[in-house]
Amino acid sequence: MPESKVQHQEEIEITEQGGLTADFAPGEDIEAPEPWEAWETKLVVYSVSIGVVALIIGSIIVDYLFL
């Protein structure tokens, strides 16, 4: 048997035995996500904004100095 088929067969056997999901029941073990605080939303918006501005300034500098 080619090596890839052997590996695939081993993965199937692990899945049939339970593998990583042996004790996991969908929907039972997962808690509801915690709602975001207002400061967390602001932090994400400001971080993305700073990243976009840095990308624009960086591309202007590269264009001016190297191209």
C-alpha positions as CSV (number, residue, x, y, z in Angstrom):
1,M,0.0,0.0,0.0
2,P,1.3,3.5,-0.8
3,E,2.3,5.5,2.2
4,S,-0.4,8.1,1.8
5,K,-3.1,5.3,1.9
6,V,-1.6,3.9,5.0
7,Q,-1.6,7.3,6.7
8,H,-5.2,7.9,5.6
9,Q,-6.2,4.5,7.0
10,E,-4.5,5.3,10.3
11,E,-6.5,8.6,10.4
12,I,-9.7,6.8,9.8
13,E,-8.9,4.3,12.6
14,I,-8.1,7.1,15.0
15,T,-11.4,8.9,14.1
16,E,-13.4,5.7,14.6
17,Q,-11.8,5.3,18.1
18,G,-12.8,8.8,19.0
19,G,-9.6,10.7,18.4
20,L,-9.5,14.2,19.6
21,T,-13.3,14.5,19.8
22,A,-13.9,11.5,22.0
23,D,-15.4,13.5,24.9
24,F,-16.9,16.3,22.9
25,A,-20.6,16.6,22.3
26,P,-21.5,19.5,20.0
27,G,-23.4,22.3,21.7
28,E,-23.0,20.9,25.2
29,D,-19.4,21.8,26.2
30,I,-19.3,25.2,24.5
31,E,-20.4,28.2,26.5
32,A,-21.9,31.3,25.0
33,P,-19.3,33.9,24.1
34,E,-18.8,36.8,26.4
35,P,-20.1,40.1,24.9
36,W,-17.6,42.7,24.0
37,E,-17.1,45.8,26.2
38,A,-17.2,49.2,24.6
39,W,-13.5,49.8,25.2
40,E,-12.6,46.5,23.5
41,T,-14.5,47.6,20.4
42,K,-12.7,51.0,20.4
43,L,-9.4,49.2,20.8
44,V,-10.0,47.0,17.8
45,V,-11.2,50.0,15.7
46,Y,-8.2,52.2,16.7
47,S,-5.7,49.3,16.1
48,V,-7.0,48.6,12.6
49,S,-7.1,52.3,11.8
50,I,-3.5,52.8,13.0
51,G,-2.4,49.8,11.0
52,V,-4.1,51.1,7.8
53,V,-2.5,54.6,8.3
54,A,0.9,52.9,8.9
55,L,0.5,50.9,5.7
56,I,-0.3,54.0,3.7
57,I,2.5,56.0,5.1
58,G,4.9,53.1,4.7
59,S,3.9,52.6,1.0
60,I,4.4,56.4,0.4
61,I,7.8,56.3,1.9
62,V,8.8,53.2,-0.1
63,D,7.5,54.8,-3.3
64,Y,9.4,58.0,-2.6
65,L,12.7,56.5,-1.5
66,F,13.1,53.3,-3.5
67,L,11.0,53.6,-6.7
